Amino acid sequence: MRTRVASVLLALTLAGAVARLEAQSSSQSAPAQAWALPHGTVVKDAGPRTYRFTVDYNMANSKGEITHRVRLAGDYTRGLPAGEVLWKNVTQADVDGPTAPFAAAQKRDFMEGFRYRNDIASTMKPDFFKAFPPSAVFERNLVWDTGMIEMFGQNYFDLLKLNEPTHSGSGDVDMPEVGTFHNRDIVLTWIGRSMRNGQDCALIRYQAFFNPVEIANGGMTLKGRSDYWGEIWVSLATKQIEYGTLNESVVGEMKLPGQDATQIVNVFRIGTFEPLNAN
């Protein structure tokens, strides 16, 4: 009787060991297929899709004390006919100090219904923002930042490999009526997979540090440095952006209109880009 019980226990033990080995073998072979991005796929637009893009500007002094904050927010819709995109409900709110609530948001009427072909290169042309006031720098940034997030998230699947930094370029960017920006070294890294809005997503990190920037707008000048970085969740099935973050620190010497003296300023931006209609 004891021998029979021992045989049964031994058989169960062996069966469990085999099952564990099979499961381990399966988990080891899965990454070869699961941890590779699909190549040659295009973004699948199943109709208009609207995102909410919110960016907070925190103005601080050299001691890190926040003196003023600005919040820009707007609704961005892609997937329109002829590859066009559209902006609506763009607002700006301001407040002094680090913790006070924002004042009532003010509508930026000149951006209501602003529509153009989804091509980031065209947004750098001198006449692209001809309907914008010259001082509308933050509103221009909404357009440029959105184009950047989509480009970084959707254009590099064929090059990215898991946990291997990809250097996607450097060079000067001429920002019409704003100034110049030099990307010293843009680095993209596919750092993993994650679920967002019910979608299996590639998680892509982007960063570019020590970028010289010069701004001349409305009599104000700024010479300094920009460091920016963030993460982008991109659907593996559709290549749609399911979520994106933006962080940027700009430190420089600013000279205000009519003043000869310069002051050190630090502007820190924090942005989120997320779909309003996730499905």
FENTA-V989337 format. One record per residue. PHI is phi as a letter, one per 40 degrees, with the letter a starting at -180 (NA if undefined). Layout:
# FENTA-V989337
PHI ; PHI
This chain:
# FENTA-V989337
NA ; c ; c ; c ; c ; c ; c ; c ; c ; c ; c ; c ; c ; c ; c ; c ; c ; c ; c ; c ; c ; c ; c ; c ; c ; c ; c ; c ; c ; c ; d ; d ; c ; c ; c ; a ; c ; c ; b ; g ; c ; b ; c ; c ; c ; c ; h ; c ; b ; b ; b ; b ; b ; b ; b ; b ; b ; b ; c ; b ; c ; c ; c ; g ; c ; c ; b ; a ; b ; b ; b ; b ; a ; a ; b ; b ; b ; b ; g ; c ; d ; g ; g ; c ; b ; a ; b ; a ; f ; c ; b ; b ; b ; b ; a ; c ; g ; c ; b ; c ; c ; c ; c ; d ; c ; b ; c ; c ; c ; c ; c ; c ; g ; c ; b ; a ; c ; c ; a ; c ; c ; c ; c ; c ; c ; d ; c ; c ; b ; c ; c ; c ; c ; d ; c ; c ; c ; c ; c ; c ; c ; d ; c ; c ; c ; c ; c ; c ; c ; c ; c ; c ; c ; b ; b ; b ; d ; c ; b ; c ; b ; d ; g ; b ; d ; b ; c ; c ; i ; a ; h ; c ; b ; c ; c ; d ; g ; b ; i ; b ; a ; b ; c ; c ; a ; c ; b ; b ; b ; c ; b ; i ; b ; a ; c ; a ; f ; g ; b ; c ; b ; c ; b ; b ; b ; b ; a ; a ; b ; f ; c ; c ; b ; b ; b ; b ; a ; g ; g ; c ; b ; a ; b ; a ; b ; b ; b ; b ; a ; i ; b ; b ; c ; b ; c ; c ; c ; b ; g ; c ; c ; c ; a ; a ; b ; b ; b ; a ; b ; b ; b ; a ; c ; b ; b ; c ; d ; g ; b ; c ; c ; b ; b ; c ; b ; b ; b ; b ; b ; b ; b ; b ; b ; a ; c ; c ; b ; c ; c
